[in-house]
Structures are given as C-alpha cells and as structure tokens.
Amino acid sequence: MISRYLLLFIFNLPFILAALINIITQYKLRRINRSRFYIWLIVWSAILLGLLFAEPIYAWLFASGLTASDSLSLFDVVQITAIVVLFYIVNRMRLKLEVVERRLKNLHQELSIKLKTLK
C-alpha cells in the first residue's frame, strides 16, 4: 500500500511544478522583477520541501510531544491538496489580473494621448 505522505507529494507535485515553471517563464519574459521572482521561487520551493519532508516533520513533532494526533489521514491529504490547488489558482488569477491592469493602464494612456491631440 502506498504511503499517504507519498500520495500527498504525488498529488501536489504537478501544481508546484506548474507554478515554478510559470514563475520562471514570467521572469524570462520580464513580466515580473527579480525580487518578486525570488520571493515566489522561495514560497513554492518551501511548499515543495514541506511536502517532501512531511513525514519526518510529523515524526519529529510526535516524538517531541507537540502533537498527539494519528498520522496523516486520507481526508488530510485531500484537504492539503485542495489548499495547494487553491493557492496555485489564486496565484494564477493574480498574474492574470496584473496583465489586465497593465493593459488597461496602457489603453488609458493611449486614449489620453489621442484625446489630447484632438483638442
């Protein structure tokens, strides 16, 4: 039987990789600056590392007496996966909103210039 921790990692890996590829693409296309690139790279890498080391972290917490709960349940796997997917979707929507805002700003600027020349 497959470990629930491995299942959690496998379920979330495509979303994390897609987010990392998206961040790299945005940086290469110069749509985000270097500081934002590093921040998002650190965030998604931390999520990936957290999921990769979820079992040892849980074992350490249990051994230290910081948690008394049973190991990861299937519901926990689904819940954590849903949180990662929602975080990915919100991040994608934020990027799309920034593109729309940039486009609206450019259109507004263009319209202002054209109206100024008509006067």
C-alpha positions in Angstrom: 0.0 0.0 0.0 1.2 3.5 -0.9 2.1 5.8 1.9 -0.3 8.7 2.5 2.7 11.1 2.6 3.9 9.9 -0.8 0.3 10.2 -2.1 0.2 13.8 -0.8 3.5 14.6 -2.5 2.4 13.0 -5.8 -0.9 14.8 -5.8 0.7 18.2 -5.2 3.8 17.9 -7.4 2.1 18.8 -10.7 0.7 22.0 -9.3 4.0 23.0 -7.7 6.0 22.3 -10.8 3.5 24.2 -12.9 3.8 27.2 -10.6 7.6 27.0 -10.7 7.6 26.8 -14.5 5.1 29.7 -14.6 7.3 31.9 -12.3 10.4 31.1 -14.4 8.5 31.9 -17.6 7.2 35.2 -16.2 10.7 36.2 -15.2 12.2 35.3 -18.5 9.6 37.3 -20.3 10.3 40.2 -17.9 6.8 40.4 -16.7 7.9 40.2 -13.0 11.0 41.7 -11.5 13.9 39.9 -9.8 12.7 40.4 -6.2 9.2 39.1 -7.0 10.8 36.1 -8.8 12.9 35.2 -5.8 10.0 35.6 -3.4 7.7 33.3 -5.4 10.5 30.9 -6.0 11.2 30.7 -2.3 7.4 30.3 -1.5 6.8 27.4 -3.9 10.1 25.8 -3.0 9.2 25.9 0.7 5.8 24.3 -0.1 7.6 21.6 -2.1 10.1 21.0 0.7 7.4 21.0 3.3 5.5 18.3 1.4 8.7 16.3 0.7 9.6 16.2 4.4 6.0 16.0 5.8 6.6 12.5 7.2 9.9 13.3 9.1 8.4 16.6 10.3 5.3 14.8 11.6 7.5 12.1 13.3 9.6 14.8 15.0 6.5 16.6 16.2 5.0 13.4 17.5 8.3 12.4 19.2 8.6 15.9 20.8 5.1 15.6 22.2 3.9 18.6 20.1 1.1 16.6 18.6 -0.9 13.6 19.8 -3.0 13.0 16.7 -2.8 9.9 14.5 -0.8 10.0 11.3 -2.0 11.7 8.2 -5.5 10.6 7.1 -6.8 10.5 3.6 -9.0 13.5 4.4 -5.9 15.4 5.4 -4.3 14.5 2.0 -7.3 15.8 0.1 -7.5 18.9 2.3 -3.8 19.8 1.9 -4.0 19.1 -1.8 -7.1 21.4 -2.1 -5.2 24.2 -0.3 -2.2 23.9 -2.6 -4.5 23.9 -5.7 -6.4 26.9 -4.4 -3.1 28.7 -3.7 -2.0 27.9 -7.3 -5.3 29.1 -8.8 -5.2 32.4 -6.7 -1.6 33.0 -7.8 -2.6 32.4 -11.5 -5.5 34.8 -11.1 -3.3 37.4 -9.5 -0.9 37.2 -12.5 -3.8 37.5 -15.0 -5.2 40.5 -13.1 -1.8 42.2 -13.3 -1.7 41.7 -17.0 -5.2 43.1 -17.3 -4.3 46.1 -15.1 -1.2 46.7 -17.2 -3.2 46.5 -20.4 -5.9 48.9 -19.0 -3.2 51.4 -18.0 -1.7 51.3 -21.5 -5.1 51.8 -23.1 -5.9 54.7 -20.8 -2.5 56.3 -21.6 -3.1 55.8 -25.3 -6.6 57.2 -25.1 -5.4 60.2 -23.1 -2.7 61.0 -25.7 -5.2 60.7 -28.6 -7.7 62.9 -26.8 -5.0 65.5 -26.1 -4.0 65.6 -29.8 -7.7 66.1 -30.8 -8.0 69.3 -28.8 
